Amino acid sequence: MTLRERLDAFPTQLVLTVLWATVGTALSIHWSNSILWVSLISIYAIVVSHWTAHLAWKGKRIAQGDDDS
């Protein structure tokens, strides 16, 4: 099994989700009164939402065979 196959088989997104949920929750509790922290979390959520939508759009184009790249 090649390194690429091993990386593709590893649930990276699941691990990162659990890590973010754990660390992000702890930091949110610790810095709950910080306006900067709330602003950064809001910006992060917006960026991740748009990135996920872009990946879904690109995946749909590839699945339909419309990808020009």
C-alpha positions as CSV (number, residue, x, y, z in Angstrom):
1,M,0.0,0.0,0.0
2,T,1.4,3.4,-1.0
3,L,1.6,6.4,1.2
4,R,-1.1,8.1,-0.9
5,E,-3.5,5.2,-0.4
6,R,-2.8,5.1,3.3
7,L,-3.5,8.8,3.6
8,D,-6.7,8.5,1.5
9,A,-7.9,5.7,3.8
10,F,-7.2,7.7,7.0
11,P,-10.3,9.6,8.3
12,T,-8.4,13.0,8.5
13,Q,-11.6,15.1,8.5
14,L,-13.0,13.1,11.3
15,V,-9.9,13.6,13.4
16,L,-9.7,17.3,12.7
17,T,-13.4,17.7,13.5
18,V,-13.0,16.0,16.9
19,L,-9.8,18.0,17.6
20,W,-11.5,21.3,16.7
21,A,-14.6,20.4,18.8
22,T,-12.4,19.6,21.8
23,V,-9.9,22.5,21.5
24,G,-12.4,25.0,20.2
25,T,-14.9,24.3,22.9
26,A,-12.3,24.7,25.6
27,L,-11.0,27.9,24.1
28,S,-14.5,29.3,23.7
29,I,-15.2,28.6,27.4
30,H,-11.9,30.2,28.4
31,W,-12.3,33.3,26.3
32,S,-16.1,33.5,26.4
33,N,-15.9,37.3,27.3
34,S,-13.6,38.2,24.5
35,I,-15.1,40.1,21.6
36,L,-12.0,39.4,19.5
37,W,-12.5,35.6,20.0
38,V,-16.1,35.8,19.0
39,S,-15.2,37.7,15.9
40,L,-12.5,35.3,14.9
41,I,-14.8,32.3,15.4
42,S,-17.4,34.0,13.3
43,I,-14.9,34.6,10.5
44,Y,-13.7,31.1,10.7
45,A,-17.2,29.7,10.4
46,I,-17.9,31.9,7.3
47,V,-14.6,30.8,5.6
48,V,-15.2,27.1,6.4
49,S,-18.8,27.3,5.1
50,H,-17.7,28.9,1.8
51,W,-14.8,26.5,1.4
52,T,-17.1,23.5,2.0
53,A,-19.6,24.8,-0.5
54,H,-16.8,25.3,-3.1
55,L,-15.6,21.7,-2.6
56,A,-19.1,20.4,-3.0
57,W,-19.6,22.5,-6.2
58,K,-16.3,21.3,-7.6
59,G,-17.1,17.6,-6.7
60,K,-20.5,17.9,-8.4
61,R,-18.8,19.3,-11.6
62,I,-16.3,16.5,-11.6
63,A,-19.0,13.9,-11.0
64,Q,-21.0,15.3,-14.0
65,G,-17.9,15.4,-16.1
66,D,-18.0,19.2,-16.5
67,D,-14.7,20.0,-15.0
68,D,-12.4,21.8,-17.4
69,S,-9.2,21.7,-15.2
